Amino acid sequence: MTVVGLDDTDSRERGMCTTYVAKTIADRLERAGATVSRLVLVRLNPAVEYKTRGNAALAIHTDCDPGKAFEIARERLATLAETADERTHPGLVVADHGPQRAPSDVSTFARRAIRTHLERADATALIDRHGYRSWHAGNGRGRIGALAAIGAWRELEEWTFERISYRQSDRWGTPREVDPESVFAAADREYPRVWDTVDREEGETVCVPNAPGPILYGIRGDDPDAIGRVAEGIESEPVASSRLFVTNQGTDVHLRDGSLESVRDGRAYRVDGRVASEPETRRGGHVFLTLEALGDDRERDERPSLECAAFEPTKRFRDRVRALRVGDRLTVCGEVSRGTLKLEKFAVRQLVETERVTPTCPDCGRRMESAGRNQGYRCRDCKTAKAEKETVALERDLEEGWYEVPPCARRHVAKPLVRGGFDAPVHPER
């Protein structure tokens, strides 16, 4: 067996797609008489600053001779990678073993690439140690993702699927012709086995990209047959070709358990805390709040804290954040950047259900006034008095359980609530 790993072939402005490059390599391998058992799409750390949107690396599992596979893949990368963009630095690594036989340091490298930042030297040292064939253009940064893609199959436990359909090459860079009604109808028929195809509240066909490049649409889910039925139900411009990818999308594998004291920029976390400030909507429609550590006896201004944000593209999710109150206990998930956690989802663990308010007069029903420092409250008209504030029940727009950003704002690797496996009730977005 042979594993071909590749990464960093696309450009934010010029297009291309590493999944397409992998597909063309797989096509060439099959035409050469080899068998391709699977294509693996691995989403790496979404917090890496130099990534294109999805930060995808690809692996091809094949029975082709490693030397022949290397030559075919190198030719395709050299031809298709958008190296005219100075930020594109493609890399290729070919391993002469099966995907499950990746050395332990290579499989561990894959998880590190999903959860942290790695340097080119980290990859080249392992490539040299194991005698892998490799090629690169530019500074060779793509070899990081290529090596991670080789180790991912042994390292990761949870996988989903995506079927990607590609455009005819003469249509690249032109507006995509996809009938939205057919997409919504097909998505409804197979939900929840197929997810994040559309955003019903926003009326968006999430599966259809906006960026230039060869992809027409990509259908994601847990059931390859259901995914195929959705793709077949979509009315669109002609589909040039399609491929099914096995992927870590929708798994939350990028999240690590942490604490408010331990979080670092450029990583994604799952942390617990208590809301310490009222949610604040700032310029641009972004919503911010502060989370403080639980069970900390230090004075409030000395407790570990973390700013959390729901940015404008998360749309209606911001209303969930605005509904939080000081004292609510949460688990929050998201990437930390510049000291702020970008919320992807949160779980309400305990809601504040009462509040202390100025008492009302039992005779006239009006709100009492302060009688002076430490002198309680009194009604100016009725002369009635009370010694302290009263406790009243709060009406809350939230329940305990998990809330998430809508499909239109979901990161590829983030797990949709509808997939299940969460530790509390879920409130999925469709």
Secondary structure, 3 states (H helix, E strand, C coil): CEEEEEECCCECCCECCHHHHHHHHHHHHHHCCCCEEEEEEEECCCCCCCCCCCCEEEEEEECCCHHHHHHHHHHHHHHHCCCCCCCCCCEEEEECCCHHHCCHHHHHHHHHHHHCCCCHHHHHHHHHHHCCEEEECCCCCHHHHHHHHHHHHHHCCCCEEEEEEEECHHHCCCCCCECHHHHHHHHHHHCCCEECCCECCCCECCCCCCCCCCEEEEEEECCHHHHHHHHHCCCECCEEEEEEEEECCCCCCCEEECCCCCCCCCEEEEEEEEECCCCEECCCCCEEEEEECCCCCCCHHHCCEEEEEECHHHCCHHHHHHCCCCCCEEEEEEEEECCEEEEEEEEEEECCCEEEECCECCCCCCECEECCCCCCEECCCCCCEECCCEEEECCCCCCCEEEECCHHHCCCCCCCHHHCCCCCCEECCC
